[in-house]
């Protein structure tokens, strides 16, 4: 997950009566008063919104659903990780220069190429939506693991939007 972006985790549920969903991070109940999170509860789904994702938000998120008939909560868990920090050459007093013409194609997908003469290395600054040493990989923002559970209060897919 990209740092600073809003993250939506959706837990779809069904059951009669409609199950109540509670959210947990790393096994601990998420405090509803925290300004970091927003909750939306509907009849067939619950949504946890992390307003501005940062490194401390990485972890194992869990939604638990139960109703009057099934008092033992059914659980679904998803692991959320932060994208690795972009790595650029770091030199004392060193600065990147525009790449020479013969290396202008080093960065792909509209990335900006820099050449660090101190170490003889190229580096790319990737446009939004791309990542990798040469901006050669597309960022994936949506993950849709498919979880199903058969019970009175049951889950449908747990989604990240």
Secondary structure, 3 states (H helix, E strand, C coil): CCCCCCEEEEEEEECCCCCEEEEEECCEECCCCCCCEEEEECCCEEEEEECCCCHHHCEEEEEEEECCCCCCCEEEEEEECCCCCCCCCCCCCCCCEECCHHHCCCCCCCCEEEEECCCCEEEEECCCCEECCCCCEECCCCCCCCCCCCCCCEEEEEEEC
